[in-house]
Amino acid sequence: MSLKEGTCPKCSSNEIYTNKKCNPRGERGQIVISGWKWMWIDLYLCMGCGFFEEYVNEKDFREEKNREKIKTTWSKV
């Protein structure tokens, strides 16, 4: 269960809000890959308890160049 599905896994509230359809802006809303390249972050927030989740924007994540850049510059866990 995740906030993306519309129900909070912590408090079971269905009062979930997202910035997914808002115009992206601000440093908190992006992951810098390198230099001037970044991917936007979609946030989901439960208004019942304040729990939130972050996901890389689907369009940015599907872009193969972004994924390859991460694989070559970040450390694998």
C-alpha positions as CSV (number, residue, x, y, z in Angstrom):
1,M,0.0,0.0,0.0
2,S,1.3,3.5,-0.8
3,L,0.0,7.0,-0.9
4,K,0.1,6.8,-4.7
5,E,-2.8,4.4,-4.4
6,G,-4.9,6.9,-2.5
7,T,-4.7,5.5,1.0
8,C,-2.2,6.2,3.8
9,P,-0.3,3.1,5.0
10,K,0.2,4.7,8.4
11,C,-3.3,6.0,9.4
12,S,-5.6,4.7,6.6
13,S,-6.7,8.2,5.6
14,N,-7.8,8.7,2.0
15,E,-7.1,12.5,2.2
16,I,-4.0,12.2,0.0
17,Y,-2.7,15.2,-2.1
18,T,0.1,15.3,-4.7
19,N,2.0,18.0,-6.6
20,K,2.1,15.7,-9.7
21,K,0.0,18.0,-11.9
22,C,1.6,21.3,-10.6
23,N,4.3,23.1,-12.4
24,P,7.6,21.8,-11.2
25,R,9.8,24.2,-9.2
26,G,12.3,24.4,-6.4
27,E,15.2,22.4,-5.3
28,R,13.2,20.0,-3.2
29,G,11.2,19.0,-6.2
30,Q,14.1,17.6,-8.2
31,I,17.0,15.2,-8.2
32,V,20.1,16.5,-9.8
33,I,21.7,13.8,-12.0
34,S,24.7,15.8,-13.1
35,G,25.5,19.4,-14.2
36,W,22.3,20.8,-15.6
37,K,20.4,17.5,-15.8
38,W,17.7,16.6,-13.3
39,M,14.5,14.6,-12.8
40,W,11.4,16.0,-11.2
41,I,10.0,14.5,-8.0
42,D,6.2,13.8,-7.5
43,L,5.3,14.2,-3.8
44,Y,2.3,12.5,-2.1
45,L,1.2,13.8,1.3
46,C,-1.4,12.4,3.8
47,M,-3.4,15.2,5.3
48,G,-4.4,12.8,8.1
49,C,-1.0,12.2,9.7
50,G,1.6,14.1,7.6
51,F,3.3,11.0,6.2
52,F,4.7,11.6,2.7
53,E,6.3,9.7,-0.1
54,E,8.4,10.8,-3.1
55,Y,8.7,9.2,-6.5
56,V,10.7,10.3,-9.6
57,N,8.4,11.6,-12.2
58,E,7.4,8.7,-14.5
59,K,8.2,10.6,-17.7
60,D,11.7,11.5,-16.5
61,F,12.3,8.0,-15.1
62,R,11.4,6.4,-18.4
63,E,14.0,8.5,-20.3
64,E,16.8,6.0,-20.8
65,K,19.5,8.7,-20.8
66,N,18.5,9.7,-17.3
67,R,18.7,6.1,-16.0
68,E,22.0,5.4,-17.7
69,K,23.5,8.6,-16.2
70,I,22.5,7.6,-12.7
71,K,24.0,4.1,-13.3
72,T,27.3,5.6,-14.3
73,T,27.5,8.3,-11.6
74,W,25.7,6.9,-8.5
75,S,26.8,4.0,-6.3
76,K,24.8,0.8,-6.4
77,V,23.6,-0.4,-2.9
